[in-house]
C-alpha cells in the first residue's frame, strides 16, 4: 500500500461512519449489498471513527489476495 497526501473533505461532503451501518443478515445477498451501498453512500470513501478511509486501485498494482498474503506472512 502507498500513502498519499491527505486532502480535506469539502464541507458539503458528509461521510458515513461504517460503524453506524447495519444490514440484516436475513436479507438475500443482493438486497444486503444494495442496503449496504444505500447506507454507506460511497463504499470507496467513508469514516471509521475519527479516520477517513479511501479505497483506490492501481491498474498495475498487486492483487488484494497478494496484499493479504503479505500481511499474514
Beta strands, then each sheet from edge to edge (+ up, - down):
strand 1: 45-48
strand 2: 51-54
sheet 1: 1+ 2-
end
